[in-house]
């Protein structure tokens, strides 16, 4: 049976969907069968991020309302054959789908996959509960910005009522040079403030924004996938290349760009 993991955040724009897609892809490259389920009705875009939007015929609402079977609504990624996508409601974003309905659909698919990653809407409204109620574990995505941390703290408080088996913290868009200069909080300080185990540090990288992570960003997602799969690779040190003599030069160059 699949391990169901909800990926959530307190604030929009922190890269939650990008983290979901890249984690799923890294797990799939490792030989795991992975389903990405989008529960962000109205603002759904996991199909766009993964490049399968033209293949979508049915969505999760079609399954719930009996227009198709669950397996018919799932589409396979073109190049990453172990990666599958179940799109959320595109035609009626105002359609109410209960947490129980989503859980019923995902339970029916659970035997076909190793992992089901549930892309949750930001915040703690009905969409969050629709996603969280189907999961056994959670990843909370935040950035180092104070507004993002405050909202993440609210989500973490609500998540505790769900008694997840595991909840981890992913800090996205980390500027290693700013951490060294003490212009932003260090990732481990953020983990202590939010009282969650830090499972991934994703450096700020244009490739991540374009869903084509390279270098350290790709390594960070690979490490996150290893952690989710039960390994213990640690987290990326986003400050390493900004330390020492040459690191000081890099920091100076970046400031002047």
C-alpha positions as CSV (number, residue, x, y, z in Angstrom):
1,X,0.0,0.0,0.0
2,X,1.2,3.5,-0.8
3,X,2.5,5.9,1.8
4,X,0.4,9.0,1.5
5,X,2.2,12.3,2.2
6,X,0.6,15.7,2.1
7,X,2.8,18.6,1.0
8,X,1.5,21.8,2.4
9,X,2.4,25.3,3.4
10,X,0.9,28.2,5.3
11,X,1.6,30.8,2.6
12,X,1.2,30.7,-1.2
13,X,4.1,31.2,-3.5
14,X,6.7,29.2,-1.4
15,X,7.2,26.6,-4.1
16,X,5.0,23.9,-2.6
17,X,3.9,22.4,-6.0
18,X,7.4,22.6,-7.4
19,X,8.7,20.7,-4.3
20,X,5.9,18.1,-4.8
21,X,6.7,17.6,-8.5
22,X,10.5,17.3,-8.0
23,X,10.2,15.0,-5.0
24,X,7.9,12.8,-7.0
25,X,10.2,12.7,-9.9
26,X,13.3,11.9,-7.8
27,X,11.4,9.0,-6.1
28,X,10.2,7.8,-9.5
29,X,13.8,7.8,-10.8
30,X,14.7,5.7,-7.8
31,X,12.3,3.0,-9.1
32,X,9.3,3.9,-6.9
33,X,5.9,4.1,-8.4
34,X,4.6,7.6,-7.5
35,X,1.2,9.3,-7.9
36,X,0.9,13.1,-7.6
37,X,-2.6,14.1,-6.5
38,X,-3.6,17.7,-6.9
39,X,-6.2,18.8,-4.3
40,X,-5.8,22.5,-4.9
41,X,-9.2,23.1,-6.6
42,X,-9.4,26.2,-8.7
43,X,-5.7,27.0,-8.6
44,X,-4.6,23.5,-9.7
45,X,-1.4,23.2,-11.7
46,X,0.5,20.0,-10.9
47,X,-0.4,18.8,-14.4
48,X,1.1,21.9,-15.9
49,X,4.3,21.7,-13.7
50,X,4.8,18.1,-14.8
51,X,4.0,18.8,-18.4
52,X,1.0,16.4,-18.7
53,X,-1.8,19.0,-18.9
54,X,-2.7,18.0,-22.6
55,X,-3.2,14.4,-21.5
56,X,-5.8,15.1,-18.9
57,X,-9.3,13.9,-19.8
58,X,-10.8,13.2,-16.4
59,X,-10.1,14.6,-13.0
60,X,-10.8,13.6,-9.4
61,X,-14.3,15.1,-9.5
62,X,-15.1,12.9,-12.5
63,X,-14.1,9.9,-10.3
64,X,-16.1,11.0,-7.3
65,X,-19.2,11.6,-9.4
66,X,-18.9,8.3,-11.3
67,X,-18.0,9.5,-14.8
68,X,-14.9,7.3,-14.8
69,X,-12.9,4.9,-12.7
70,X,-10.0,6.2,-10.6
71,X,-7.4,4.5,-12.9
72,X,-8.9,6.2,-15.9
73,X,-8.3,9.6,-14.4
74,X,-4.6,8.9,-13.8
75,X,-2.1,9.9,-16.5
76,X,1.5,8.7,-16.9
77,X,4.4,11.1,-17.3
78,X,5.9,10.9,-20.8
79,X,9.6,10.4,-19.8
80,X,9.5,9.4,-16.2
81,X,7.5,6.3,-16.5
82,X,7.1,5.6,-12.8
83,X,5.4,9.0,-12.2
84,X,1.7,9.5,-12.5
85,X,-0.7,12.4,-12.1
86,X,-4.2,12.7,-10.8
87,X,-5.5,16.2,-11.6
88,X,-7.9,18.2,-9.5
89,X,-11.2,19.7,-10.6
90,X,-10.6,22.0,-13.6
91,X,-14.1,22.6,-14.8
92,X,-15.9,23.5,-11.5
93,X,-13.4,25.0,-9.0
94,X,-16.3,25.8,-6.7
95,X,-17.5,22.2,-6.6
96,X,-17.4,20.9,-3.0
97,X,-15.6,17.6,-2.5
98,X,-15.4,16.3,1.0
99,X,-12.2,15.0,2.7
100,X,-13.9,11.6,2.8
101,X,-14.4,11.5,-0.9
102,X,-10.8,12.3,-1.6
103,X,-9.7,9.6,0.8
104,X,-12.0,7.1,-0.9
105,X,-10.4,7.8,-4.3
106,X,-6.8,7.6,-3.0
107,X,-7.5,4.5,-1.0
108,X,-8.8,2.8,-4.1
109,X,-5.5,3.6,-5.9
110,X,-3.2,3.0,-3.0
111,X,-2.3,-0.6,-3.9
112,X,-0.9,0.5,-7.3
113,X,1.8,2.9,-5.9
114,X,4.6,3.1,-3.4
115,X,3.9,6.8,-2.7
116,X,1.0,9.1,-3.1
117,X,2.1,12.8,-2.8
118,X,-0.9,15.1,-2.1
119,X,-0.4,18.7,-3.2
120,X,-2.4,20.7,-0.8
121,X,-3.7,24.3,-1.1
122,X,-1.9,26.8,1.0
123,X,-3.4,27.9,4.3
124,X,-5.8,26.1,6.7
125,X,-9.1,26.4,4.9
126,X,-11.3,23.6,3.6
127,X,-8.9,22.6,0.9
128,X,-6.1,22.0,3.5
129,X,-8.4,19.6,5.4
130,X,-9.4,17.8,2.2
131,X,-5.7,17.1,1.6
132,X,-4.5,16.4,5.1
133,X,-7.3,14.0,6.0
134,X,-6.1,11.5,3.4
135,X,-2.4,11.5,4.5
136,X,-0.4,9.6,7.0
137,X,2.7,11.8,6.8
138,X,3.3,15.5,6.0
139,X,5.9,17.9,4.6
140,X,5.6,21.5,5.4
141,X,7.2,23.9,2.9
142,X,8.3,27.3,3.9
143,X,10.8,30.0,2.9
144,X,13.1,31.9,5.3
145,X,10.8,35.0,5.1
146,X,9.1,36.0,8.3
147,X,5.6,36.1,6.8
148,X,6.1,32.5,5.5
149,X,7.3,31.3,8.9
150,X,4.4,32.7,10.7
151,X,1.9,31.1,8.4
152,X,3.8,27.8,8.5
153,X,3.6,27.8,12.3
154,X,-0.2,28.0,12.0
155,X,-0.4,25.1,9.6
156,X,1.9,23.0,11.8
157,X,-0.4,23.7,14.8
158,X,-3.4,22.4,12.8
159,X,-1.5,19.4,11.5
160,X,-0.8,18.2,15.0
161,X,-4.5,17.4,15.4
162,X,-4.2,14.9,12.5
163,X,-1.6,12.8,14.5
164,X,0.6,12.3,11.5
165,X,3.2,9.5,11.7
166,X,5.9,11.8,10.5
167,X,6.0,15.6,9.8
168,X,9.1,17.2,8.3
169,X,10.1,20.7,7.3
170,X,11.3,21.7,3.9
171,X,12.9,25.2,3.6
172,X,12.8,26.4,0.0
173,X,14.5,29.3,-1.8
174,X,17.4,29.5,0.7
175,X,20.1,32.1,-0.1
176,X,23.3,30.7,1.3
177,X,25.1,34.0,1.0
178,X,22.4,35.8,3.1
179,X,22.6,33.0,5.7
180,X,26.4,33.5,6.0
181,X,25.9,37.3,6.3
182,X,23.2,36.8,8.9
183,X,20.7,38.7,6.8
184,X,18.2,35.8,7.2
185,X,17.7,33.1,9.7
186,X,19.8,29.9,9.2
187,X,17.7,26.8,8.3
188,X,18.5,25.0,11.6
189,X,17.3,28.1,13.5
190,X,14.0,27.9,11.5
191,X,13.6,24.3,12.4
192,X,14.1,25.0,16.1
193,X,11.5,27.9,15.9
194,X,8.9,25.8,14.2
195,X,9.8,22.7,16.3
196,X,9.9,20.3,13.3
197,X,12.7,18.1,12.0
198,X,14.5,19.7,9.1
199,X,14.4,17.2,6.2
200,X,15.4,19.4,3.2
201,X,17.1,22.7,2.3
202,X,16.4,23.8,-1.3
203,X,18.7,26.6,-2.4
204,X,17.3,29.5,-4.4
205,X,17.9,28.5,-8.1
206,X,16.5,29.7,-11.4
207,X,16.3,26.1,-12.6
208,X,13.9,25.2,-9.7
209,X,11.6,28.1,-10.7
210,X,11.6,26.7,-14.3
211,X,11.1,23.2,-12.9
212,X,14.6,22.2,-14.3
213,X,16.7,22.0,-11.1
214,X,20.4,21.5,-11.7
215,X,23.5,21.4,-9.5
216,X,22.9,21.9,-5.8
217,X,19.1,22.2,-6.2
218,X,18.9,18.8,-8.0
219,X,21.1,17.3,-5.2
220,X,18.8,18.8,-2.6
221,X,15.7,17.1,-4.1
222,X,17.6,13.8,-4.5
223,X,18.6,14.0,-0.8
224,X,15.0,14.7,0.1
225,X,13.8,11.7,-1.8
226,X,16.4,9.5,0.0
227,X,15.1,10.8,3.3
228,X,11.5,10.1,2.4
229,X,12.5,6.6,1.2
230,X,13.9,5.9,4.6
231,X,17.5,6.9,4.2
232,X,19.6,9.4,6.2
233,X,21.5,11.5,3.8
234,X,21.2,14.7,5.9
235,X,20.4,18.1,4.3
236,X,22.2,20.2,1.8
237,X,24.6,22.8,3.2
238,X,23.5,25.9,1.2
239,X,26.3,28.0,2.8
240,X,29.3,25.9,1.9
241,X,30.2,27.6,-1.3
242,X,29.8,31.0,0.4
243,X,32.3,30.3,3.2
244,X,36.0,31.0,3.2
245,X,38.0,33.3,1.0
246,X,36.4,32.2,-2.3
247,X,33.0,32.2,-0.7
248,X,33.5,35.8,0.3
249,X,34.2,36.7,-3.3
250,X,31.1,34.9,-4.4
251,X,29.0,36.8,-1.8
252,X,30.5,40.1,-3.0
253,X,29.8,39.3,-6.7
254,X,26.2,38.2,-5.9
255,X,25.5,41.5,-4.1
256,X,26.8,43.5,-7.1
257,X,24.7,41.6,-9.7
